[in-house]
Amino acid sequence: MDQRAPIVIKIGTSSLISAGRIDQSRMVELSDTLAALHAAGHRIVLVASGAIALGNARLRSGAESDPVRRQLAAALGQNALFDALRRTLESAALTAAQFLLTPVDLTDDAHRDSVRGALQLALDEGVIPLVNENDAVMVRNNDVLAALLGTVLNAQRVVILTDVPGLHDSNPHSNDDARLIPVISEMSAEIERLAGVSVSAAGTGGMLSKLCAAWISSLSGVEVVIASASEPNAVVRAVNGDSVGTLVRPRERNKQQDIGRLWRAFSTPPAGQLMCDSGAEQVVRQEGSLLGRHVVNVEGEIRPGDIANVLLPDGRLVARGRSRLGFSSSRSAISTDTSVLQKCDYVSFLED
Ligand code: GLU
């Protein structure tokens, strides 16, 4: 049995679909690349987006941002997306098997074991698992799904292909002088601030969602490469460890992170900041629940279930997680013993 760690490749809608139709030449390019990697002995999992864009083209009415319409669009488009990919891969002598997953399938223990077993068998059989989110159930984000998969499969690396060459120090769409950042040695709040101004407008993810994926991977010890789908040989270079796009190195951690906790802390970019008193540091260090009385002020609009940063009075970002409560920035002192971040719902950035 082949035990080599797989490579998870995620390709976005803008790289496979144009004007609501399959871009056949991009698909052929992709399948040629996968065939070359497969022939070289790599085990590949492909996460491909595009179902919603294909389905949208078949719907008559409604706002494209409406979540229920997106579910239906995905249900309409997924078949066409998989069929086109399957046929193209088949002409390159590759066999694909479709897996439609939600984050719960990768974070719930029983689902995860079951999914991992099926994916591993597919890889052992030389089959390429073709993954998309099960968007008919709930639309989330394939960048994050790819990162969760990389963690579950203990992947060698996750390669995220998008419509920009990687992370820049300013917006490459509007600033010709924007410079690519080739290596991020450690994920940090600083890096995210940079991504906030270099966000890509196309696709559902944008650069911030790629950085959510980068946090999950880097905290699980998996390398991520963010590169342009149109860069020649981007995937092969990323897989071979040659310089392409932005490489995010894994963080050295003493402790294995719980995948459910990673998902709850990084499923979306943070909606706001909980400005806390200095007592919050001890709470986070001891991995306790953060109570309302530690929250002195709030920046941004945080709804229940949104992701929030925990900052200390000196500005240090010490944790990120899913807030149980909603806060409006107009509210200043919150003095309550109610738990804001449950202990299992956040990730600490303090050194182990
Ligand atoms: N899974 C969605 C699709 O196939 C897109 C979500 C994403 O791009 O992250 O259309």
Residues whose N, C-alpha, C, O or C-beta is under 5 A from the ligand:
A	BS01	LIG	A48 S49 G50 A51 I52 A53 N132 E133 D135 R140 N141 N142 D143 T204 G205
